[in-house]
Amino acid sequence: MQLRTWSLATALALTALVAPAQSASAHVAAPSCPDGSVCFWSGEGFGGDYWEWTSRSGYRDMPPNLHDHVGSFVAATRACFVNWSPVEKRDVYNADWRSQYGGDFGGRIDGVGPGAC
């Protein structure tokens, strides 16, 4: 019985053929948000209702359509996300983003303020 040896290139080529291809939609790129702002969407994947909060506006309650209902966000500044009951805060840093946030703190967020929590 003779054993066949495979070159590394051949093995990689065969692996590429049989490995499942990843969907392009699996990798959602974050949209841009203006400097000094945090952009919020009601839907996951940056869809649905949109609201832009700016750090110079100070603390703001979430608008009614996003209160406890933020599906995704992009931060272009440092901010503090706040839930009031029970009190819970989340630090957000410049360049942070989440395309699926509703099942996390986005389902509890009541407001946003500038700087660290």
C-alpha positions as CSV (number, residue, x, y, z in Angstrom):
1,M,0.0,0.0,0.0
2,Q,1.4,3.3,-1.0
3,L,0.6,6.5,1.0
4,R,0.1,9.7,-1.0
5,T,1.6,12.9,0.2
6,W,-0.1,16.1,-0.5
7,S,1.5,19.5,-0.9
8,L,0.4,22.3,1.4
9,A,-0.9,24.2,-1.6
10,T,-3.0,21.3,-2.8
11,A,-4.4,20.8,0.7
12,L,-5.3,24.4,1.1
13,A,-6.9,24.5,-2.3
14,L,-9.1,21.5,-1.5
15,T,-10.0,23.0,1.9
16,A,-11.1,26.2,0.1
17,L,-13.4,24.2,-2.2
18,V,-15.1,22.2,0.6
19,A,-15.3,24.9,3.3
20,P,-18.6,26.8,3.4
21,A,-18.4,30.3,2.1
22,Q,-19.2,33.0,4.5
23,S,-22.1,35.3,3.6
24,A,-21.2,38.9,2.8
25,S,-24.1,40.0,5.0
26,A,-22.5,38.3,8.0
27,H,-20.0,41.2,8.2
28,V,-21.9,44.4,8.8
29,A,-19.8,47.5,8.5
30,A,-20.6,50.4,10.7
31,P,-21.8,53.6,9.0
32,S,-20.0,56.9,9.8
33,C,-21.3,59.2,12.5
34,P,-20.3,62.9,12.7
35,D,-17.4,63.7,15.1
36,G,-18.6,64.5,18.6
37,S,-21.8,62.5,18.2
38,V,-23.3,59.1,18.9
39,C,-25.8,57.9,16.2
40,F,-28.6,55.6,17.3
41,W,-30.9,53.4,15.3
42,S,-34.0,51.6,16.5
43,G,-33.3,48.5,14.3
44,E,-30.4,46.1,14.2
45,G,-27.9,46.6,11.4
46,F,-28.3,50.4,11.5
47,G,-31.9,50.4,10.2
48,G,-35.1,51.9,11.4
49,D,-35.6,55.2,13.2
50,Y,-32.4,57.3,13.5
51,W,-31.3,59.9,16.1
52,E,-28.0,61.7,16.5
53,W,-26.9,62.9,19.9
54,T,-24.1,65.4,20.2
55,S,-21.7,65.7,23.2
56,R,-22.1,69.5,23.3
57,S,-25.9,69.0,24.0
58,G,-25.1,67.5,27.4
59,Y,-27.3,64.8,28.9
60,R,-30.4,63.9,27.0
61,D,-33.2,61.4,27.5
62,M,-33.6,59.0,24.6
63,P,-36.5,60.1,22.3
64,P,-39.7,58.1,22.9
65,N,-39.1,55.9,19.8
66,L,-35.6,54.8,21.0
67,H,-36.3,54.7,24.8
68,D,-35.4,51.1,25.8
69,H,-35.3,50.3,22.1
70,V,-31.8,51.0,20.5
71,G,-31.0,48.2,18.0
72,S,-27.6,49.6,17.0
73,F,-25.3,52.6,17.5
74,V,-22.0,54.2,16.3
75,A,-20.0,56.4,18.6
76,A,-17.8,59.2,17.4
77,T,-17.0,60.5,20.9
78,R,-16.8,59.4,24.5
79,A,-20.2,59.0,26.1
80,C,-22.2,57.4,29.0
81,F,-25.3,55.4,28.3
82,V,-27.7,55.4,31.3
83,N,-30.6,53.3,32.5
84,W,-32.4,54.8,35.5
85,S,-34.3,51.9,37.0
86,P,-32.2,50.2,38.2
87,V,-29.4,52.7,37.8
88,E,-26.9,51.2,35.4
89,K,-24.3,53.0,33.2
90,R,-22.2,52.0,30.3
91,D,-19.0,53.8,29.1
92,V,-18.8,54.2,25.4
93,Y,-15.6,55.2,23.6
94,N,-14.9,57.0,20.4
95,A,-15.1,54.4,17.5
96,D,-17.3,51.9,19.5
97,W,-20.2,50.5,17.6
98,R,-22.7,47.6,17.8
99,S,-24.9,46.4,15.0
100,Q,-27.0,44.2,17.3
101,Y,-27.6,46.1,20.6
102,G,-31.3,45.5,21.3
103,G,-30.7,42.3,23.3
104,D,-28.1,44.0,25.4
105,F,-28.1,47.5,27.0
106,G,-30.0,48.9,24.0
107,G,-33.1,47.2,25.4
108,R,-32.7,49.2,28.7
109,I,-31.2,52.6,27.7
110,D,-33.0,55.7,29.0
111,G,-30.4,58.4,28.2
112,V,-27.0,59.5,27.0
113,G,-24.5,62.0,28.5
114,P,-21.0,63.3,27.6
115,G,-17.8,61.8,28.9
116,A,-17.1,58.9,31.2
117,C,-19.7,57.4,33.4
